[in-house]
Amino acid sequence: MAKFLVQKSAPLKGEVEISGAKNAVLPIMAAALLTDDKCTIMETPALRDVDVMCRLLRSLGAEVNDKLDENIVEIEAKDVVESEAPFELVKKMRASILVIGPLLARTGKAIIPLPGGCAIGKRPIELHLKGLRALGVEIKEDADHQGPLEARVDKLVGNDVYLDFPSVGATEVIIMAAALAEGTTIIENAAQEPEIVDLANFLNKMGARIKGAGTDTVKIEGVERLHGVSHHVIPDRIEAGTFMVASVITKGNILIRNILPDHVKPVTAKLRECGAEIYMTDEGMVVRGDVNPIVSTDIKTMPYPGFPTDMQSPFMALLAVSKGPSVVIETVFENRFMHVAEFNRMGANIKTDGNCAIIPGAKQLQGAQVVATDLRAGAAVVLTGLVAEGTTEVSDIYHIDRGYEKFVEKFRGLGATIIRIEDN
């Protein structure tokens, strides 16, 4: 298995360019199935998850030209000839469920195995199915919920949908299905993430009629046809947040290019509470951890615009070495403290109680053999390795490959001591 070797590094300095957002490009790629015209998606990051989505779309009959060395993907779904997603692809990525909406709109049928992805919690798809049923879809499930979902519809018809939780995936699936439905669909308690807005902007360019994306109420007036477009994906706010923390944890000074400051407000606010100096210039965001002593703070993850659950583990790495105790409360995913055991191998001495973690802080961490238990936890243990004495060996780094483009190259460009060891 490939692994990273990370050593204690000097303060990170220099500049880094943020890639297109993984969590924006995947639903946009799925949405390209809604038209038989060619869609060109730019700023597409070269990630494992993007590769899986390309293969999934091809398996359904779309022509996909992935020029990821240029960060471009071209998708032309003239003939969606297959309604069943292959299990070997779906099991690799949670976002595979996103194709269910476009498939129903194009073919009236979708057979989707239960999706895989990071094991950070249940992440149930009941809300996705609730929304589709409201649009007239009939869904068959195994009694033990182990087999594939089979969904069918003669005609999608708009309806009002209230989400019990502002699920990002459910909001995206309903928006895509409703774009070609007859009549009007209103989603209440919708997710408000920037990635939802990017999807809606992409669809509206295609001729959809979507209003309210980015608020808790989204209105979709169905249209008969969508056309092809070119679209630039928004910057990845979680990658940006990771490098913001990297600058602070190493007492560095980094210029972050291609960042939208409104998308990282919660991370910015919490880093400033810790003592970081952060300001915008014409070139991007400057994050300095070398100005003031870094002290602890408390965080509580919440749906957007609250503190993002995807930043919880990278931020906990910072809290482990900050002066003073802190508390982290995770409200989104129940299994998102798996990285705590890895931090504790390095001497962090973090205690957990349910969805609460207590971090004593001010620890001098020691290098150890650790595991990337999920995508964001993988980045987090690398951050701890940058400030730990000795060498930190990070295994299961395929998780990191799923969501960070040119991970080692970008960190090494800032002065980090990190190398990748490939499989034997």
C-alpha positions as CSV (number, residue, x, y, z in Angstrom):
1,M,0.0,0.0,0.0
2,A,1.2,3.5,-0.8
3,K,2.0,5.7,2.2
4,F,3.3,9.1,3.2
5,L,6.4,9.8,5.3
6,V,6.1,13.1,7.0
7,Q,8.7,14.8,9.2
8,K,8.7,17.8,11.4
9,S,8.9,20.8,9.1
10,A,9.9,24.4,9.3
11,P,7.1,27.0,9.2
12,L,5.4,26.7,5.8
13,K,5.9,29.7,3.6
14,G,5.1,30.6,0.0
15,E,1.9,30.4,-2.0
16,V,-0.5,27.7,-3.0
17,E,-3.3,27.5,-5.7
18,I,-6.6,25.9,-4.6
19,S,-8.1,23.4,-7.0
20,G,-11.7,23.1,-8.1
21,A,-14.1,21.7,-5.5
22,K,-14.5,18.0,-5.4
23,N,-18.0,18.3,-3.8
24,A,-19.1,20.7,-6.5
25,V,-17.7,18.9,-9.6
26,L,-19.2,15.5,-8.8
27,P,-22.9,16.6,-8.9
28,I,-22.2,18.8,-11.9
29,M,-20.7,15.8,-13.7
30,A,-23.8,13.8,-12.8
31,A,-26.0,16.7,-14.0
32,A,-24.4,16.5,-17.4
33,L,-26.6,13.4,-18.0
34,L,-29.6,15.7,-18.1
35,T,-28.8,16.8,-21.7
36,D,-27.8,15.1,-24.9
37,D,-25.5,18.0,-25.7
38,K,-21.8,18.3,-24.8
39,C,-20.9,19.9,-21.5
40,T,-17.4,21.1,-20.8
41,I,-16.5,21.3,-17.1
42,M,-13.3,23.4,-16.3
43,E,-11.3,23.6,-13.1
44,T,-12.0,19.9,-12.6
45,P,-9.5,18.5,-10.1
46,A,-7.5,15.4,-11.0
47,L,-8.9,13.2,-8.1
48,R,-9.7,9.5,-7.6
49,D,-13.4,10.4,-7.1
50,V,-13.5,12.3,-10.4
51,D,-12.0,9.3,-12.1
52,V,-14.6,7.0,-10.6
53,M,-17.4,9.4,-11.7
54,C,-16.0,9.5,-15.3
55,R,-16.0,5.7,-15.4
56,L,-19.5,5.6,-13.9
57,L,-20.9,8.0,-16.6
58,R,-19.2,6.0,-19.3
59,S,-20.9,2.8,-18.0
60,L,-24.3,4.5,-18.4
61,G,-23.6,5.4,-22.0
62,A,-22.1,8.8,-21.9
63,E,-19.0,9.8,-23.9
64,V,-16.5,11.2,-21.4
65,N,-13.2,12.9,-22.5
66,D,-11.3,13.5,-19.3
67,K,-8.3,15.8,-19.9
68,L,-7.5,16.0,-16.2
69,D,-3.9,17.1,-16.9
70,E,-5.7,20.3,-18.1
71,N,-8.4,20.1,-15.4
72,I,-11.1,19.7,-18.1
73,V,-13.8,17.1,-18.5
74,E,-16.1,16.9,-21.5
75,I,-19.3,14.9,-21.2
76,E,-21.7,14.1,-24.0
77,A,-24.7,11.9,-23.0
78,K,-26.4,11.6,-26.4
79,D,-27.5,8.1,-25.5
80,V,-28.0,7.1,-21.9
81,V,-28.3,3.4,-22.8
82,E,-28.0,1.9,-19.3
83,S,-30.0,2.6,-16.2
84,E,-28.0,0.4,-13.8
85,A,-24.9,1.7,-12.1
86,P,-22.2,-1.0,-11.7
87,F,-21.6,-2.1,-8.1
88,E,-17.8,-2.1,-8.4
89,L,-17.9,1.7,-9.1
90,V,-20.7,2.7,-6.7
91,K,-19.1,1.0,-3.8
92,K,-16.0,3.2,-4.1
93,M,-17.8,6.6,-3.8
94,R,-20.8,8.0,-1.9
95,A,-21.5,10.5,-4.6
96,S,-22.5,7.7,-7.0
97,I,-26.1,8.1,-5.7
98,L,-26.2,11.5,-7.5
99,V,-26.8,9.9,-10.9
100,I,-30.2,8.6,-9.7
101,G,-32.0,11.9,-10.4
102,P,-30.6,12.4,-13.9
103,L,-31.2,8.7,-14.8
104,L,-34.9,9.0,-13.8
105,A,-35.3,12.2,-15.8
106,R,-33.7,10.7,-18.9
107,T,-34.8,7.1,-18.9
108,G,-37.5,6.8,-16.2
109,K,-35.5,4.1,-14.5
110,A,-32.5,3.8,-12.2
111,I,-31.0,0.8,-10.4
112,I,-28.4,1.9,-7.9
113,P,-26.5,-0.3,-5.4
114,L,-26.1,1.3,-2.0
115,P,-23.1,3.7,-2.3
116,G,-19.8,3.5,-0.5
117,G,-17.3,6.1,0.5
118,C,-15.7,7.1,3.8
119,A,-17.0,5.3,6.9
120,I,-17.7,8.4,8.9
121,G,-21.3,7.7,9.7
122,K,-24.6,6.3,8.4
123,R,-25.3,9.1,5.9
124,P,-28.7,7.6,5.1
125,I,-30.3,8.2,1.8
126,E,-33.8,8.2,3.1
127,L,-34.2,11.9,2.3
128,H,-33.0,11.4,-1.3
129,L,-35.7,8.8,-1.7
130,K,-38.4,10.9,0.1
131,G,-37.8,13.7,-2.3
132,L,-37.9,11.4,-5.4
133,R,-41.1,9.8,-4.1
134,A,-42.7,13.2,-3.8
135,L,-41.9,13.7,-7.6
136,G,-43.8,10.5,-8.4
137,V,-41.0,7.9,-8.3
138,E,-41.7,4.4,-7.2
139,I,-38.8,2.8,-5.3
140,K,-38.2,-0.8,-4.4
141,E,-35.8,-1.7,-1.6
142,D,-34.7,-5.0,-0.1
143,A,-36.2,-5.6,3.3
144,D,-32.7,-5.8,4.7
145,H,-31.5,-2.7,2.7
146,Q,-28.6,-4.7,1.3
147,G,-29.5,-5.0,-2.4
148,P,-29.7,-2.3,-5.0
149,L,-32.4,0.3,-5.1
150,E,-34.8,0.1,-8.1
151,A,-36.5,3.3,-9.0
152,R,-39.1,3.9,-11.8
153,V,-41.3,6.7,-13.0
154,D,-43.5,7.4,-16.0
155,K,-43.3,11.1,-15.6
156,L,-41.6,13.3,-13.0
157,V,-44.1,15.8,-11.5
158,G,-43.1,18.8,-9.4
159,N,-44.1,18.8,-5.7
160,D,-43.3,20.4,-2.4
161,V,-40.6,18.6,-0.4
162,Y,-39.6,19.3,3.2
163,L,-36.2,17.8,4.3
164,D,-36.0,16.7,7.9
165,F,-32.3,17.5,7.8
166,P,-30.6,19.9,5.3
167,S,-28.9,17.1,3.4
168,V,-26.6,18.2,0.7
169,G,-26.9,15.0,-1.4
170,A,-30.7,15.0,-1.1
171,T,-31.0,18.6,-2.1
172,E,-28.8,18.0,-5.2
173,V,-30.7,14.8,-6.2
174,I,-34.1,16.6,-6.0
175,I,-32.9,19.7,-7.8
176,M,-31.5,17.6,-10.7
177,A,-34.7,15.4,-11.0
178,A,-37.0,18.4,-10.7
179,A,-35.2,20.4,-13.4
180,L,-36.9,18.3,-16.1
181,A,-40.1,17.5,-14.1
182,E,-43.5,18.8,-15.1
183,G,-44.5,21.8,-12.9
184,T,-42.9,23.4,-9.9
185,T,-40.9,21.8,-7.1
186,I,-40.2,23.6,-3.8
187,I,-37.5,22.2,-1.4
188,E,-37.9,23.5,2.1
189,N,-35.1,23.2,4.7
190,A,-32.7,22.7,1.8
191,A,-28.9,22.5,2.2
192,Q,-27.3,25.9,1.6
193,E,-23.7,24.9,0.8
194,P,-21.8,26.8,-1.9
195,E,-21.7,23.5,-3.9
196,I,-25.5,23.6,-4.2
197,V,-25.2,27.1,-5.6
198,D,-22.6,26.0,-8.1
199,L,-24.8,23.1,-9.3
200,A,-27.8,25.4,-9.7
201,N,-25.7,27.9,-11.6
202,F,-24.6,25.1,-13.9
203,L,-28.2,23.9,-14.5
204,N,-29.5,27.5,-15.0
205,K,-26.8,28.0,-17.7
206,M,-28.3,24.8,-19.3
207,G,-31.7,26.4,-19.3
208,A,-33.1,25.3,-16.0
209,R,-35.2,27.6,-13.9
210,I,-33.9,27.4,-10.3
211,K,-34.2,30.1,-7.7
212,G,-33.2,30.3,-4.1
213,A,-30.1,28.0,-4.2
214,G,-27.9,28.9,-1.2
215,T,-31.0,29.6,0.9
216,D,-33.2,27.1,2.9
217,T,-35.9,27.3,0.2
218,V,-35.2,26.3,-3.4
219,K,-37.8,26.7,-6.2
220,I,-37.4,24.7,-9.4
221,E,-39.7,25.2,-12.4
222,G,-39.4,22.2,-14.6
223,V,-38.4,22.7,-18.3
224,E,-38.7,20.3,-21.3
225,R,-35.1,20.3,-22.3
226,L,-31.6,21.4,-21.2
227,H,-28.7,22.3,-23.5
228,G,-24.9,21.9,-23.2
229,V,-22.7,24.5,-21.6
230,S,-19.2,25.3,-20.4
231,H,-18.7,25.9,-16.7
232,H,-15.9,26.7,-14.3
233,V,-16.1,24.9,-11.0
234,I,-15.8,26.9,-7.7
235,P,-12.6,26.6,-5.6
236,D,-12.5,23.8,-3.0
237,R,-13.3,25.5,0.4
238,I,-12.2,22.4,2.3
239,E,-8.8,22.2,0.6
240,A,-8.5,26.0,1.2
241,G,-9.3,25.4,4.9
242,T,-6.7,22.6,5.1
243,F,-4.0,24.9,3.9
244,M,-5.2,27.7,6.2
245,V,-4.7,25.4,9.2
246,A,-1.4,24.2,7.8
247,S,-0.1,27.7,7.9
248,V,-1.2,28.3,11.5
249,I,-0.2,24.9,12.9
250,T,3.4,25.3,11.6
251,K,3.6,29.0,12.5
252,G,3.9,29.8,8.8
253,N,3.0,32.5,6.4
254,I,1.1,31.3,3.3
255,L,-0.6,33.2,0.4
256,I,-3.6,31.1,-0.7
257,R,-4.7,31.8,-4.3
258,N,-8.1,31.0,-5.9
259,I,-10.1,31.2,-2.6
260,L,-13.5,32.6,-2.1
261,P,-13.4,34.2,1.4
262,D,-17.1,34.0,2.0
263,H,-16.9,30.2,1.7
264,V,-14.4,29.9,4.5
265,K,-15.8,32.4,7.0
266,P,-16.3,29.9,9.8
267,V,-12.7,28.6,9.5
268,T,-11.4,32.1,9.2
269,A,-13.2,33.2,12.4
270,K,-12.0,30.2,14.4
271,L,-8.4,30.6,13.3
272,R,-8.5,34.2,14.3
273,E,-9.8,33.2,17.7
274,C,-6.7,31.0,17.9
275,G,-4.4,33.9,17.2
276,A,-3.9,33.7,13.4
277,E,-3.7,36.8,11.3
278,I,-5.7,36.6,8.1
279,Y,-6.3,39.2,5.5
280,M,-7.1,39.5,1.8
281,T,-4.9,41.0,-0.9
282,D,-5.3,41.4,-4.6
283,E,-3.5,38.1,-5.0
284,G,-5.5,36.0,-2.5
285,M,-5.7,35.3,1.2
286,V,-2.7,35.6,3.5
287,V,-2.8,33.3,6.5
288,R,-0.1,33.9,9.2
289,G,0.5,31.8,12.2
290,D,3.8,33.5,13.1
291,V,2.4,36.7,14.5
292,N,0.8,35.7,17.8
293,P,0.9,32.7,20.2
294,I,-1.6,30.1,19.1
295,V,-4.3,29.4,21.7
296,S,-7.2,27.0,21.9
297,T,-10.8,27.6,21.0
298,D,-14.0,25.4,20.9
299,I,-15.8,24.3,17.7
300,K,-19.2,22.8,16.9
301,T,-19.8,21.4,13.5
302,M,-23.0,22.5,11.8
303,P,-24.6,22.5,8.3
304,Y,-23.5,25.5,6.2
305,P,-23.0,28.3,7.0
306,G,-21.8,26.8,10.3
307,F,-18.4,25.3,10.9
308,P,-18.0,22.5,8.3
309,T,-17.8,18.9,9.5
310,D,-15.1,18.3,6.8
311,M,-12.8,20.7,8.6
312,Q,-13.3,19.2,12.1
313,S,-10.4,16.7,12.0
314,P,-7.9,19.2,10.4
315,F,-8.8,21.8,13.0
316,M,-8.5,19.3,15.8
317,A,-4.9,18.7,14.7
318,L,-4.3,22.4,15.4
319,L,-6.1,22.3,18.8
320,A,-3.9,19.3,19.9
321,V,-0.9,21.6,19.9
322,S,-2.5,24.9,20.8
323,K,-2.1,26.4,24.2
324,G,-5.0,25.5,26.5
325,P,-7.8,23.0,26.5
326,S,-10.6,22.9,23.9
327,V,-13.8,21.1,23.1
328,V,-15.0,19.9,19.7
329,I,-18.7,18.9,19.3
330,E,-19.6,16.9,16.1
331,T,-23.3,17.2,15.2
332,V,-23.3,16.0,11.6
333,F,-21.7,12.5,11.4
334,E,-21.6,10.2,14.4
335,N,-18.4,8.4,13.5
336,R,-16.2,11.3,12.7
337,F,-13.9,10.9,15.7
338,M,-12.0,7.9,14.3
339,H,-8.9,10.0,13.8
340,V,-8.7,10.6,17.6
341,A,-7.1,7.2,18.1
342,E,-4.5,8.2,15.5
343,F,-3.8,11.5,17.1
344,N,-3.5,9.8,20.5
345,R,-0.8,7.4,19.0
346,M,1.2,10.6,18.6
347,G,0.6,11.8,22.2
348,A,-2.4,14.1,21.9
349,N,-4.3,12.5,24.8
350,I,-7.7,13.4,23.5
351,K,-10.8,12.1,25.3
352,T,-14.2,11.5,23.6
353,D,-17.7,11.1,25.0
354,G,-20.3,10.5,22.4
355,N,-20.2,13.4,20.0
356,C,-17.8,15.5,22.2
357,A,-14.0,15.5,22.1
358,I,-12.0,17.1,24.9
359,I,-8.5,18.2,23.8
360,P,-6.0,19.1,26.5
361,G,-3.8,21.0,24.0
362,A,-0.2,22.2,24.3
363,K,1.1,18.7,23.4
364,Q,4.5,18.0,21.8
365,L,3.4,15.3,19.4
366,Q,5.7,12.3,18.5
367,G,5.9,10.7,15.1
368,A,4.2,7.4,14.8
369,Q,2.6,4.9,12.3
370,V,-0.9,6.2,11.7
371,V,-3.8,5.5,9.4
372,A,-5.9,7.9,7.2
373,T,-9.2,6.6,8.5
374,D,-11.1,8.8,6.0
375,L,-10.4,11.6,3.5
376,R,-10.3,14.6,5.9
377,A,-8.7,12.6,8.7
378,G,-5.9,11.7,6.3
379,A,-5.1,15.3,5.8
380,A,-5.4,15.9,9.5
381,V,-2.7,13.3,10.4
382,V,-0.4,14.8,7.8
383,L,-0.8,18.2,9.6
384,T,0.1,16.6,12.9
385,G,3.1,15.0,11.3
386,L,4.4,18.4,10.2
387,V,4.7,19.4,13.9
388,A,5.5,16.1,15.5
389,E,9.1,15.1,16.5
390,G,10.5,12.4,14.2
391,T,8.8,10.7,11.3
392,T,5.1,10.0,10.9
393,E,4.1,7.2,8.5
394,V,0.6,7.6,7.1
395,S,-1.0,4.6,5.5
396,D,-4.3,4.1,3.6
397,I,-3.6,7.4,1.7
398,Y,-6.0,6.4,-1.1
399,H,-8.5,8.3,1.0
400,I,-6.5,11.5,0.6
401,D,-6.2,10.8,-3.2
402,R,-10.0,11.0,-3.3
403,G,-10.2,14.6,-2.4
404,Y,-6.8,16.5,-2.6
405,E,-5.2,17.2,-5.9
406,K,-1.4,17.2,-6.0
407,F,-1.3,16.9,-2.3
408,V,2.4,16.2,-1.8
409,E,3.5,18.6,-4.5
410,K,1.5,21.5,-2.9
411,F,2.8,20.8,0.6
412,R,6.4,20.4,-0.6
413,G,6.1,23.7,-2.5
414,L,5.5,25.4,0.8
415,G,8.5,23.7,2.4
416,A,6.9,20.7,4.0
417,T,9.0,17.6,4.5
418,I,6.8,14.9,3.0
419,I,7.4,12.1,0.5
420,R,5.1,9.5,-1.0
421,I,6.2,5.9,-1.1
422,E,4.4,3.9,-3.8
423,D,3.2,0.3,-3.6
424,N,5.9,-2.3,-4.0
